[in-house]
Amino acid sequence: MLVYLTNYKIYWGNSMSCKFNGKISAEFTPPRQWKLEKALSFTVTGHGMTQVEWDILQECGANVANSGRITCKKGMWTDLASVPRIVWNIIAPWDVARAAVIHDHLYATLRDYYHSEGMDYATWKKGRELSDKVFLLGMQAASPNVPKWKIYSAYWSVRVFGRWPASAKNS
């Protein structure tokens, strides 16, 4: 079944062919950082992702294979999901953790690209849209299943507020 929501294609049910390579293995470093102890990857097959779109993510610096596999390397730092603590009883960071780690990798590369010489704003903007789409697909592919209302709450949060983290200077 294919459901359209504005310009975004949202896929459900049997069309789902995305998967993670395993669980997150990371060490916590206070106050809120995690360091991956092993690589985490997410493979997207189909879902309307074209080679041109993969090329855009690669141009922005993401570790993306032409096969649709996005890999976060061992040693990568992440904050999981940037969910304010006050709403953790509704959407906790671990509800969408693996998708958030992949998304953090994509946004980190977007930040570097944004501040690079020769940055093309249209490419950065499309890269951000694709990064958020991958985040959505990752949440939809999560096991155990994440309720749709949590998926869309997290997704629309990054669509609305993600512009600033995706362009901030890396510290």
Secondary structure, 3 states (H helix, E strand, C coil): CEEEECCEEEECHHHCCCEECCCCCEEEECCCEEEECCCEEEECCCCCCCHHHHHHHHHCCCCECCCCEEEECCCCEECCCCCCHHHCCCCCHHHHHHHHHHHHHHHHHHHHHHCCCCCCHHHHHHHHHHHHHHHHHHHHCCCCCCCHHHHHHHHHHHHHHCCCCCCCCCC
